[in-house]
Structures are given as structure tokens and as C-alpha cells.
Amino acid sequence: MSRQSRLIVPGLPHHIIQRGLNRQAVFEADEDCAAYLDWLREAAKATRVQVHAYVLMPNHVHILATPQDETGLARMMQRVGRFYVPFFNRRHERSGTLWEGRFRTSVVDADHYLLACMRYIELNPVRAGLVSAQAEYVWSSYAHHAGMRADPLITDHPLYWALGNTPFQREAAYQALFEDAVAPEQTRQITDSAIKGLPLGSAPFLQQLAQKTKRAVLPGRRGRPFKTAAPA
């Protein structure tokens, strides 16, 4: 029985997770991270995918991106892997596959969850105990959104621009999002939606998505509806 294709909706943001095989390291040095981001930037441009947020963790990657067509995300990730895996293997004297199968992805309801998902992604190093504050971690998009440095990989989403009329207002408003603690339930929800390939959104969003795609977008277990948390 063939597995179901990923749910990809052009024009909507998607949360991507890609893990190392058996949770092994996929980045062992700063040079690895820099090379990966260079290829990701080139691949995103070539496949017409807008990257809104990212974080490179030692053994996995999170990306929030909007494709312009149904094949953009897959082509982007394949293009990055085609260059990065041989590069990593040569540098670290290893062979074979690096990633744990296909990347996982979840369609995101931008109006209710885009900023929450960005915050979730950029807080990963803090949750993992790698740093005490998100601003200390070099390999994420937080510095760009907080106005610390410009990141050529990032295409700001309109909802980020709506945070303020000037760069200073937007950056200050974005930093303020990190002042409140994130509810553990919301963290689990964002993680589970991407791992299981389920969309992340409000009930009306899920209903509209099901009608548009002609696909079941709710978890089938026991027939219970997909739970949503309040926007951050």
C-alpha cells in the first residue's frame, strides 16, 4: 500500500521538520551550518519558496516556508540534500544517508498560528538547553526578526510586517512575543502536527482546507476532532 502524499497547499505557510537518521548529528561545526544555509537560500530561490523562519539544531532542522506550487517544498529540500549530504560526509569521513526518511510538514493557519510557529521554531535552542536566551543562538532566524542582523535567506511574511509601521516597531513587537511563557500544550500541538503531517489551524480553517483539498485533514483516531490552542 502506497503512502499518502504530503498535504501541500501553495500560498500557505508550512512547518517543516527534518531529522537526522537515528537522531544522529547533522551539524557538527559552524561550517556545516553555514554551508547548509547557503544551499537552502539558493534552493529556495530556485524553487520559488519563501522562507519565513528556521533553526538548525544539532540533529534536526525546522523551517517555516511558503511554496508557490505543490512541488516547491520537495524540490527545495531535495536540492539542499543533493549538495549538503556529500559535503557533510566528506568533511566528517562518513558515508551513507544522513536524514531520517522524508521530511515532515504541516500546513499552518497563518492568521492564528504563524507567529506562534515562528516563536516555537526560534525557541528550540532554549528548550533544548543549548542557550539561555534565543538571541544567543546564531543558527536561527531570530536575529533577523529582532533587528540584530539582516538574513538574506528570510522573506518576511505579511503578518510580521503587520506588527508595526517601522522596522523598530516590528522588531520591538516581535521581541515582546518572547516575554510570555509558551504553554506546553501549544508546543506539543505544533510538534505533533508537523510530525503527523496534520494541518495546524482553527476549526474553520481545517474545514475550509478539507473542502479545498478534498482530503481528510483531521486525525482519524477515535473520531475526535483536532484540538486547537488559542493564538499566542
Backbone as JSON, one array per atom type, in Angstrom:
{
  "sequence": "MSRQSRLIVPGLPHHIIQRGLNRQAVFEADEDCAAYLDWLREAAKATRVQVHAYVLMPNHVHILATPQDETGLARMMQRVGRFYVPFFNRRHERSGTLWEGRFRTSVVDADHYLLACMRYIELNPVRAGLVSAQAEYVWSSYAHHAGMRADPLITDHPLYWALGNTPFQREAAYQALFEDAVAPEQTRQITDSAIKGLPLGSAPFLQQLAQKTKRAVLPGRRGRPFKTAAPA",
  "N": [[0.85, -1.2, 0.0], [0.67, 2.11, -0.98], [2.1, 5.04, 0.45], [0.39, 7.95, 1.65], [0.47, 11.02, -0.12], [2.22, 14.02, 0.84], [0.43, 16.72, 2.36], [0.28, 19.56, 0.68], [-0.18, 22.95, 0.24], [-0.18, 25.4, -1.99], [0.83, 28.79, -1.5], [0.25, 28.95, 1.19], [1.73, 28.97, 4.48], [4.1, 26.47, 5.61], [5.15, 24.22, 8.1], [8.16, 22.7, 8.44], [9.9, 19.79, 9.39], [12.95, 18.15, 9.61], [14.81, 15.36, 10.4], [17.89, 13.96, 11.67], [19.15, 10.72, 10.75], [18.32, 8.16, 12.95], [18.46, 10.01, 14.96], [20.98, 11.1, 14.8], [23.79, 13.41, 14.67], [23.54, 16.15, 12.47], [24.74, 18.47, 12.03], [27.9, 19.43, 12.84], [29.72, 21.4, 13.13], [30.34, 24.96, 12.86], [30.87, 25.55, 10.21], [29.42, 23.62, 8.85], [26.76, 24.41, 9.32], [26.75, 26.94, 8.1], [27.23, 26.26, 5.43], [24.96, 24.7, 4.86], [22.9, 26.63, 5.1], [23.6, 28.35, 3.01], [23.12, 26.72, 0.77], [20.42, 26.24, 1.18], [19.33, 28.78, 0.85], [19.92, 29.24, -1.87], [18.48, 27.14, -2.99], [15.84, 27.71, -2.2], [15.34, 30.05, -3.62], [15.55, 29.1, -6.24], [13.41, 27.36, -6.41], [11.21, 28.87, -5.9], [10.29, 29.29, -3.26], [9.35, 30.79, -0.26], [11.11, 31.49, 2.58], [10.35, 31.86, 5.91], [11.11, 31.51, 8.57], [13.56, 29.75, 10.58], [15.51, 27.16, 12.17], [18.57, 25.67, 12.92], [19.29, 22.81, 14.44], [21.41, 20.62, 16.42], [20.79, 17.93, 15.59], [18.6, 18.08, 13.92], [16.3, 19.94, 11.77], [14.28, 22.85, 11.56], [11.95, 24.51, 9.55], [10.03, 27.22, 8.39], [8.0, 27.86, 5.78], [6.69, 29.16, 2.67], [5.41, 27.74, -0.17], [5.18, 28.28, -3.75], [4.05, 26.52, -5.48], [2.84, 23.1, -5.72], [5.01, 21.37, -5.7], [7.21, 22.69, -4.79], [8.32, 22.69, -2.1], [9.28, 20.05, -1.77], [11.12, 19.9, -3.89], [12.9, 21.89, -3.1], [13.97, 20.88, -0.64], [15.09, 18.48, -1.56], [17.01, 19.48, -3.28], [18.73, 20.84, -1.56], [19.63, 18.66, 0.02], [20.99, 17.17, -1.93], [23.36, 18.53, -2.29], [24.27, 19.06, 0.32], [24.5, 16.62, 1.84], [26.63, 14.98, 0.62], [28.69, 16.84, 1.05], [28.76, 17.02, 3.89], [29.37, 14.35, 4.52], [31.93, 14.03, 3.36], [33.42, 15.92, 4.86], [33.27, 14.86, 7.42], [34.13, 12.31, 7.24], [32.45, 10.05, 6.66], [29.84, 7.86, 5.4], [26.91, 7.17, 3.4], [23.34, 7.57, 4.05], [21.97, 10.56, 5.51], [19.69, 11.74, 6.53], [16.55, 11.12, 8.21], [14.55, 9.48, 6.51], [11.73, 10.86, 4.71], [11.16, 14.4, 4.81], [9.08, 15.95, 7.29], [5.96, 17.68, 7.31], [3.65, 20.38, 7.92], [0.72, 22.08, 7.14], [0.08, 25.47, 7.87], [-2.16, 27.53, 9.59], [-2.1, 30.71, 8.98], [-3.23, 33.1, 10.06], [-3.89, 32.44, 12.69], [-1.74, 30.97, 13.73], [0.82, 31.52, 12.69], [2.76, 33.37, 13.84], [3.04, 32.16, 16.31], [4.17, 29.75, 15.56], [6.59, 30.61, 14.46], [7.8, 31.61, 16.76], [7.93, 29.26, 18.26], [9.75, 27.76, 16.69], [12.1, 29.34, 16.83], [12.62, 29.25, 19.51], [13.56, 26.75, 20.0], [16.38, 26.15, 20.56], [16.57, 27.11, 23.17], [14.69, 25.58, 24.59], [15.99, 23.15, 24.33], [18.15, 23.5, 25.93], [20.52, 24.52, 24.95], [21.2, 27.18, 24.9], [20.61, 30.08, 26.96], [18.94, 32.09, 26.2], [17.08, 33.03, 23.3], [18.32, 34.87, 21.63], [20.99, 34.34, 21.82], [21.64, 32.27, 20.19], [23.14, 31.43, 17.22], [22.37, 30.15, 14.84], [19.7, 30.55, 13.78], [16.63, 32.18, 12.75], [15.99, 34.2, 14.47], [17.58, 36.46, 15.09], [17.35, 38.02, 12.81], [14.58, 38.7, 12.79], [14.43, 40.1, 15.16], [15.87, 42.33, 14.65], [18.64, 42.33, 14.86], [20.44, 41.52, 12.94], [20.5, 41.43, 9.36], [19.08, 38.84, 7.41], [19.71, 37.19, 4.54], [18.36, 34.94, 3.67], [15.76, 35.04, 4.59], [12.37, 35.75, 3.86], [10.18, 38.06, 4.8], [7.05, 37.44, 6.27], [3.76, 38.74, 5.51], [2.28, 39.04, 7.9], [4.23, 39.41, 9.79], [5.19, 41.89, 9.01], [2.95, 43.34, 9.65], [3.16, 43.79, 12.32], [4.13, 46.27, 12.97], [4.61, 49.73, 11.93], [7.1, 50.63, 11.3], [10.54, 49.47, 10.95], [11.7, 49.39, 13.54], [9.44, 49.34, 15.25], [8.28, 46.89, 14.45], [10.31, 45.07, 15.11], [10.54, 45.43, 17.88], [7.97, 44.68, 18.7], [8.01, 42.04, 17.93], [10.06, 40.96, 19.53], [8.76, 41.24, 21.95], [6.93, 39.18, 21.89], [8.22, 37.03, 22.94], [8.36, 37.35, 25.61], [6.4, 36.24, 27.22], [5.67, 33.08, 28.67], [5.56, 30.03, 26.84], [2.81, 27.94, 26.42], [2.92, 24.56, 27.41], [1.16, 22.79, 26.11], [0.67, 24.03, 23.66], [3.2, 23.88, 22.5], [3.47, 21.08, 22.25], [1.37, 20.63, 20.48], [2.14, 21.98, 18.11], [4.47, 20.57, 17.48], [3.45, 17.91, 17.19], [1.66, 18.21, 15.06], [3.3, 18.69, 12.85], [4.96, 16.39, 12.82], [3.08, 14.37, 12.42], [2.0, 15.16, 10.05], [-0.28, 16.71, 9.95], [-2.51, 19.46, 9.46], [-2.17, 22.68, 11.02], [-4.31, 24.58, 12.73], [-7.27, 26.68, 13.15], [-10.67, 25.58, 13.78], [-12.52, 26.47, 11.69], [-10.61, 26.97, 9.66], [-9.55, 24.4, 9.21], [-11.81, 23.1, 8.26], [-12.33, 24.5, 5.88], [-9.98, 23.9, 4.54], [-10.19, 21.14, 4.19], [-12.37, 21.04, 2.43], [-11.29, 22.38, 0.25], [-9.05, 20.86, -0.54], [-10.06, 18.34, -0.78], [-9.44, 16.31, 0.94], [-9.04, 14.31, 3.9], [-8.38, 16.03, 6.8], [-8.26, 15.81, 9.46], [-7.26, 14.06, 12.44], [-7.75, 10.55, 12.49], [-8.1, 8.92, 14.69], [-10.29, 7.47, 16.89], [-12.19, 9.23, 16.08], [-12.1, 11.79, 17.09], [-12.07, 15.37, 17.09], [-9.47, 17.52, 15.79], [-7.58, 19.21, 18.13], [-7.29, 22.65, 18.91], [-5.21, 25.36, 19.97], [-5.38, 28.51, 21.69], [-4.43, 31.48, 19.94], [-1.04, 32.66, 20.09]],
  "CA": [[0.0, 0.0, 0.0], [1.5, 3.31, -1.08], [1.81, 6.03, 1.48], [-0.31, 9.13, 1.15], [1.36, 12.15, -0.39], [2.13, 15.12, 1.8], [-0.55, 17.77, 2.08], [0.96, 20.81, 0.36], [-1.12, 23.93, -0.28], [0.54, 26.6, -2.45], [0.39, 30.07, -0.97], [0.11, 28.89, 2.64], [2.97, 28.57, 5.14], [4.24, 25.08, 6.04], [6.2, 23.96, 9.09], [8.94, 21.54, 8.02], [10.88, 19.2, 10.3], [13.76, 17.07, 9.05], [15.67, 14.84, 11.46], [18.99, 13.07, 11.32], [18.87, 9.29, 10.88], [18.54, 7.68, 14.32], [18.75, 11.21, 15.78], [22.41, 11.43, 14.75], [24.11, 14.8, 14.38], [23.59, 16.56, 11.06], [25.63, 19.64, 12.04], [28.93, 19.23, 13.85], [30.58, 22.58, 13.18], [29.74, 26.16, 12.28], [31.0, 25.47, 8.76], [28.3, 22.82, 8.36], [25.56, 25.25, 9.35], [26.88, 27.99, 7.09], [27.07, 25.64, 4.11], [23.55, 24.32, 4.72], [22.09, 27.83, 4.86], [23.91, 28.83, 1.67], [22.4, 25.89, -0.2], [19.0, 26.45, 1.38], [18.99, 30.07, 0.22], [19.93, 29.05, -3.32], [17.39, 26.23, -3.36], [14.57, 28.42, -2.03], [15.19, 30.98, -4.75], [15.36, 28.34, -7.47], [12.11, 26.66, -6.39], [10.18, 29.87, -5.58], [9.78, 29.07, -1.91], [9.69, 31.87, 0.66], [11.44, 31.0, 3.92], [9.98, 32.88, 6.9], [11.81, 31.27, 9.84], [14.28, 28.48, 10.59], [16.53, 26.93, 13.18], [19.4, 24.48, 12.7], [19.64, 22.16, 15.69], [22.47, 19.64, 16.15], [20.37, 16.71, 14.88], [17.41, 18.26, 13.1], [16.08, 21.26, 11.19], [12.91, 23.37, 11.45], [11.82, 25.58, 8.56], [8.68, 27.69, 8.11], [8.14, 28.37, 4.42], [5.52, 29.19, 1.81], [5.72, 27.4, -1.57], [4.29, 28.85, -4.76], [3.39, 25.42, -6.17], [2.76, 21.9, -4.9], [6.27, 20.62, -5.69], [8.31, 23.55, -4.38], [8.98, 22.28, -0.86], [10.04, 18.82, -2.01], [12.28, 20.21, -4.74], [13.85, 22.66, -2.3], [14.65, 20.0, 0.29], [15.91, 17.56, -2.34], [18.15, 20.22, -3.83], [19.67, 21.05, -0.44], [20.24, 17.38, 0.36], [21.88, 16.73, -3.0], [24.66, 19.15, -2.08], [24.74, 19.06, 1.71], [24.87, 15.3, 2.36], [28.01, 14.65, 0.23], [29.6, 17.78, 1.73], [28.89, 16.61, 5.29], [30.05, 13.06, 4.57], [33.36, 14.25, 3.1], [34.03, 16.65, 5.97], [33.28, 14.09, 8.66], [34.64, 10.97, 6.93], [31.39, 9.07, 6.82], [29.15, 7.57, 4.15], [25.52, 6.76, 3.56], [22.3, 8.58, 4.21], [22.1, 11.44, 6.68], [18.39, 12.13, 7.04], [15.59, 10.1, 8.6], [13.47, 9.4, 5.53], [11.17, 12.08, 4.15], [10.9, 15.47, 5.76], [7.69, 16.06, 7.74], [5.48, 19.05, 7.12], [2.29, 20.7, 8.35], [0.16, 23.36, 6.67], [-0.15, 26.34, 9.02], [-3.16, 28.6, 9.55], [-1.27, 31.89, 9.26], [-3.91, 34.08, 10.9], [-3.93, 32.03, 14.09], [-0.59, 30.22, 14.22], [2.11, 31.81, 12.07], [3.7, 33.94, 14.79], [3.29, 31.15, 17.34], [5.08, 28.78, 14.98], [7.89, 31.25, 14.38], [8.34, 31.63, 18.12], [8.25, 27.86, 18.59], [10.96, 27.38, 15.96], [13.27, 30.08, 17.3], [12.86, 28.9, 20.91], [14.07, 25.38, 20.09], [17.65, 26.04, 21.27], [16.34, 27.37, 24.59], [14.05, 24.37, 25.14], [16.97, 22.07, 24.34], [19.21, 23.81, 26.89], [21.76, 24.91, 24.29], [21.44, 28.58, 25.27], [19.64, 30.55, 27.95], [18.02, 33.03, 25.53], [17.08, 32.78, 21.86], [19.23, 35.79, 20.95], [22.35, 33.82, 21.92], [21.84, 31.18, 19.24], [23.49, 32.03, 15.93], [21.85, 29.46, 13.66], [18.24, 30.64, 13.65], [16.17, 33.43, 12.14], [15.56, 35.17, 15.48], [18.35, 37.72, 14.99], [16.76, 38.81, 11.72], [13.29, 39.25, 13.2], [14.62, 41.01, 16.29], [16.61, 43.5, 14.19], [20.05, 42.24, 15.22], [21.17, 41.45, 11.67], [19.66, 41.05, 8.22], [19.34, 37.48, 6.94], [19.26, 37.15, 3.14], [17.51, 33.78, 3.43], [14.4, 35.26, 5.07], [11.35, 36.61, 3.26], [9.24, 38.35, 5.88], [5.63, 37.21, 6.0], [2.96, 39.95, 5.73], [1.86, 39.17, 9.3], [5.35, 40.01, 10.52], [5.17, 43.32, 8.67], [1.8, 43.96, 10.31], [3.47, 44.05, 13.73], [4.45, 47.68, 13.18], [4.75, 50.54, 10.72], [8.52, 50.87, 11.06], [11.35, 48.32, 11.38], [11.86, 49.41, 15.0], [8.18, 48.88, 15.86], [8.12, 45.46, 14.18], [11.31, 44.3, 15.87], [10.18, 45.5, 19.29], [6.77, 43.87, 18.9], [8.39, 40.63, 17.8], [10.77, 40.59, 20.75], [7.79, 41.17, 23.05], [6.25, 37.89, 21.83], [9.01, 36.04, 23.67], [8.36, 37.67, 27.04], [5.47, 35.34, 27.9], [5.97, 31.66, 28.57], [4.77, 29.28, 25.88], [2.1, 26.84, 27.05], [3.4, 23.25, 26.95], [0.2, 22.19, 25.19], [0.87, 24.59, 22.33], [4.44, 23.3, 22.0], [3.17, 19.71, 21.82], [0.48, 20.69, 19.33], [2.91, 22.35, 16.93], [5.35, 19.44, 17.17], [2.67, 16.77, 16.72], [1.05, 18.48, 13.75], [4.32, 18.52, 11.81], [5.41, 15.0, 12.78], [1.99, 13.54, 11.89], [1.55, 15.67, 8.76], [-1.61, 17.29, 10.09], [-2.51, 20.92, 9.44], [-2.24, 23.38, 12.3], [-5.2, 25.7, 12.49], [-8.56, 26.78, 13.8], [-11.68, 24.69, 13.21], [-12.95, 26.93, 10.36], [-9.51, 26.78, 8.71], [-9.47, 22.98, 8.88], [-12.98, 22.76, 7.44], [-12.11, 25.07, 4.55], [-8.88, 23.16, 3.93], [-10.72, 19.84, 3.77], [-13.2, 21.27, 1.25], [-10.44, 22.83, -0.85], [-8.12, 19.82, -0.96], [-10.79, 17.07, -0.92], [-8.72, 15.32, 1.74], [-9.29, 14.33, 5.33], [-7.3, 16.77, 7.45], [-8.38, 15.59, 10.9], [-6.79, 12.73, 12.85], [-8.83, 9.59, 12.47], [-8.18, 8.13, 15.9], [-11.49, 7.56, 17.71], [-13.09, 10.22, 15.53], [-12.11, 13.05, 17.82], [-11.58, 16.48, 16.26], [-8.14, 18.06, 16.08], [-7.68, 20.29, 19.11], [-6.52, 23.85, 18.61], [-4.96, 26.22, 21.11], [-5.58, 29.92, 21.42], [-3.26, 32.1, 19.33], [-0.08, 33.23, 21.04]],
  "C": [[0.88, 1.24, 0.0], [1.1, 4.31, -0.01], [1.19, 7.27, 0.86], [0.69, 10.27, 0.95], [1.19, 13.22, 0.68], [1.02, 16.09, 1.37], [0.21, 19.08, 1.9], [-0.06, 21.74, -0.29], [-0.36, 25.18, -0.71], [-0.06, 27.87, -1.87], [0.18, 30.11, 0.53], [1.44, 28.48, 3.27], [2.92, 27.12, 5.59], [5.39, 24.98, 7.04], [6.87, 22.64, 8.72], [9.85, 21.09, 9.15], [11.63, 18.11, 9.55], [14.79, 16.65, 10.08], [16.81, 14.01, 10.9], [18.6, 11.62, 11.54], [19.26, 8.82, 12.28], [18.96, 8.8, 15.27], [20.24, 11.56, 15.8], [22.61, 12.89, 14.39], [24.11, 15.04, 12.87], [24.39, 17.85, 10.9], [26.63, 19.44, 13.18], [29.87, 20.41, 14.0], [29.86, 23.76, 12.55], [29.79, 26.13, 10.75], [29.88, 24.64, 8.14], [27.04, 23.67, 8.27], [25.6, 26.31, 8.26], [26.67, 27.43, 5.69], [25.62, 25.27, 3.86], [22.7, 25.53, 4.38], [22.36, 28.42, 3.47], [23.13, 28.04, 0.62], [20.89, 26.04, -0.04], [18.55, 27.75, 0.72], [18.93, 29.93, -1.3], [18.75, 28.19, -3.77], [16.03, 26.92, -3.25], [14.31, 29.37, -3.19], [14.87, 30.21, -6.03], [13.99, 27.69, -7.55], [10.95, 27.57, -6.02], [9.48, 29.57, -4.26], [10.25, 30.23, -1.02], [9.92, 31.29, 2.05], [11.19, 32.12, 4.92], [10.73, 32.72, 8.23], [12.52, 29.92, 9.75], [15.12, 28.38, 11.86], [17.26, 25.65, 12.8], [19.82, 23.96, 14.07], [20.7, 21.09, 15.4], [22.02, 18.43, 15.34], [19.07, 16.85, 14.1], [17.26, 19.72, 12.68], [14.59, 21.59, 11.27], [12.92, 24.51, 10.44], [10.34, 25.94, 8.45], [8.73, 28.39, 6.76], [6.83, 28.28, 3.66], [5.93, 28.85, 0.38], [4.73, 28.07, -2.52], [3.59, 27.78, -5.58], [3.51, 24.17, -5.31], [4.08, 21.14, -4.8], [7.43, 21.41, -5.11], [9.05, 23.08, -3.14], [9.83, 21.04, -1.08], [11.27, 19.09, -2.85], [13.33, 20.99, -3.97], [14.65, 21.74, -1.38], [15.54, 18.99, -0.43], [17.17, 18.24, -2.86], [19.19, 20.48, -2.74], [20.39, 19.75, -0.1], [21.24, 16.9, -0.66], [23.28, 17.31, -2.83], [25.18, 18.95, -0.66], [25.2, 17.69, 2.19], [26.27, 14.89, 1.91], [29.04, 15.56, 0.91], [29.84, 17.34, 3.16], [29.66, 15.3, 5.4], [31.55, 13.2, 4.33], [34.05, 14.89, 4.3], [34.22, 15.77, 7.2], [33.58, 12.61, 8.44], [33.61, 9.88, 7.25], [30.76, 8.81, 5.46], [27.7, 7.22, 4.44], [24.58, 7.92, 3.77], [22.5, 9.38, 5.49], [20.75, 11.68, 7.34], [17.5, 10.93, 7.33], [14.41, 10.13, 7.63], [13.02, 10.76, 5.02], [11.07, 13.16, 5.24], [9.42, 15.48, 6.11], [7.24, 17.51, 7.56], [4.02, 19.18, 7.53], [1.89, 22.05, 7.77], [-0.24, 24.19, 7.88], [-1.2, 27.41, 8.7], [-2.45, 29.9, 9.96], [-1.94, 32.85, 10.24], [-3.87, 33.72, 12.38], [-2.61, 31.48, 14.62], [0.77, 30.61, 13.64], [3.12, 32.34, 13.08], [4.03, 32.96, 15.91], [4.28, 30.11, 16.83], [6.49, 29.35, 14.83], [8.56, 31.26, 15.74], [8.75, 30.23, 18.56], [9.58, 27.45, 17.96], [12.18, 28.05, 16.58], [13.57, 29.84, 18.78], [13.41, 27.49, 21.08], [15.4, 25.28, 20.83], [17.52, 26.28, 22.77], [15.71, 26.14, 25.24], [15.04, 23.22, 25.26], [18.11, 22.32, 25.32], [20.54, 24.18, 26.26], [22.18, 26.33, 24.63], [20.39, 28.97, 26.3], [18.63, 31.52, 27.36], [18.17, 32.86, 24.02], [18.06, 33.67, 21.11], [20.67, 35.29, 20.95], [22.66, 32.77, 20.85], [22.03, 31.75, 17.84], [22.68, 31.45, 14.78], [20.32, 29.39, 13.66], [17.91, 32.01, 13.05], [15.81, 34.49, 13.17], [16.29, 36.5, 15.33], [17.8, 38.61, 13.89], [15.47, 39.48, 12.18], [13.4, 40.26, 14.34], [15.46, 42.23, 15.91], [18.09, 43.49, 14.54], [20.94, 42.15, 13.99], [20.2, 41.02, 10.58], [20.06, 39.66, 7.74], [18.82, 37.37, 5.52], [18.39, 35.95, 2.81], [16.03, 34.09, 3.67], [13.59, 36.18, 4.15], [10.3, 36.84, 4.34], [7.8, 38.13, 5.44], [4.85, 38.49, 6.24], [2.52, 40.13, 7.18], [2.99, 39.67, 10.18], [5.39, 41.51, 10.25], [4.03, 44.04, 9.38], [2.04, 44.24, 11.78], [3.79, 45.52, 14.0], [4.67, 48.41, 11.87], [6.2, 50.84, 10.36], [9.3, 49.62, 11.46], [11.5, 48.25, 12.89], [10.61, 48.89, 15.7], [7.99, 47.38, 15.66], [9.07, 44.63, 15.04], [10.99, 44.29, 17.36], [8.96, 44.63, 19.59], [7.1, 42.39, 18.83], [9.14, 40.15, 19.05], [9.81, 40.41, 21.92], [7.04, 39.84, 23.05], [6.94, 36.84, 22.69], [9.03, 36.3, 25.18], [7.45, 36.77, 27.84], [5.86, 33.89, 27.69], [5.03, 30.99, 27.57], [4.12, 28.11, 26.6], [2.62, 25.51, 26.52], [2.46, 22.59, 25.94], [0.37, 22.73, 23.78], [2.15, 24.04, 21.7], [4.19, 21.88, 21.48], [2.32, 19.71, 20.55], [1.24, 21.01, 18.05], [3.82, 21.21, 16.5], [4.55, 18.3, 16.54], [2.1, 17.0, 15.33], [2.06, 18.26, 12.63], [4.75, 17.06, 11.69], [4.35, 14.11, 12.13], [1.48, 14.01, 10.53], [0.17, 16.26, 8.78], [-1.54, 18.81, 10.05], [-2.7, 21.5, 10.83], [-3.13, 24.6, 12.11], [-6.48, 25.64, 13.29], [-9.55, 25.83, 13.12], [-12.19, 25.17, 11.85], [-11.87, 26.74, 9.3], [-9.43, 25.33, 8.26], [-10.63, 22.55, 7.99], [-12.8, 23.28, 6.01], [-11.02, 24.31, 3.81], [-9.35, 21.81, 3.41], [-11.56, 19.98, 2.5], [-12.34, 21.6, 0.03], [-9.6, 21.69, -1.42], [-8.79, 18.47, -1.21], [-10.06, 15.94, -0.18], [-9.13, 15.43, 3.19], [-8.11, 15.01, 6.01], [-7.35, 16.65, 8.96], [-7.83, 14.22, 11.25], [-7.95, 11.76, 12.96], [-9.03, 8.84, 13.78], [-9.42, 8.46, 16.72], [-12.44, 8.67, 17.24], [-13.1, 11.54, 16.24], [-11.54, 14.17, 16.96], [-10.2, 16.93, 16.72], [-8.28, 19.26, 17.01], [-6.8, 21.45, 18.7], [-6.37, 24.66, 19.87], [-5.2, 27.66, 20.71], [-4.32, 30.51, 20.82], [-2.35, 32.7, 20.4], [-0.18, 34.74, 21.03]]
}
